[in-house]
Amino acid sequence: VSTQSTGLWRRTGSATDATTFLATTMKNVSSESAAGVMAALEKLAADSATIGAEFAPGLVVAAANNFEYTDPFDKSVARKQGMRFVFENGSRFIVRLSGTGSSGATIRLYVELYEPPTGD
């Protein structure tokens, strides 16, 4: 497995809040392992106990699903685009799977972490 970090960005929304973005790619993951990761995330998203659960300090799950994309021009819908977990504070992470052919799979992880105003 090779991991490639494709970017870490921090955008300040105002003087006291910020959003941090991370994108990373894991290549040459065995197809079986990658499918197992996605199945585990799908199961977690389908579990009714996931909504409202605290994933990490300050990160309470508001929504979890296998998201879809609707093309704004032709209105076609691409389903099962990746597992998405959205938190009450607006933070989210997405895990996408691609390239599940004979040479291994690629897993992409996208994280958007909102940091609320500190009150300083």
Secondary structure as UniProt FT lines:
FT   STRAND          2..12
FT   STRAND          18..29
FT   HELIX           31..46
FT   TURN            48..52
FT   STRAND          54..56
FT   TURN            57..58
FT   STRAND          59..66
FT   STRAND          69..70
FT   TURN            72..74
FT   STRAND          77..78
FT   STRAND          83..87
FT   TURN            88..89
FT   STRAND          92..101
FT   TURN            102..103
FT   STRAND          104..115
//
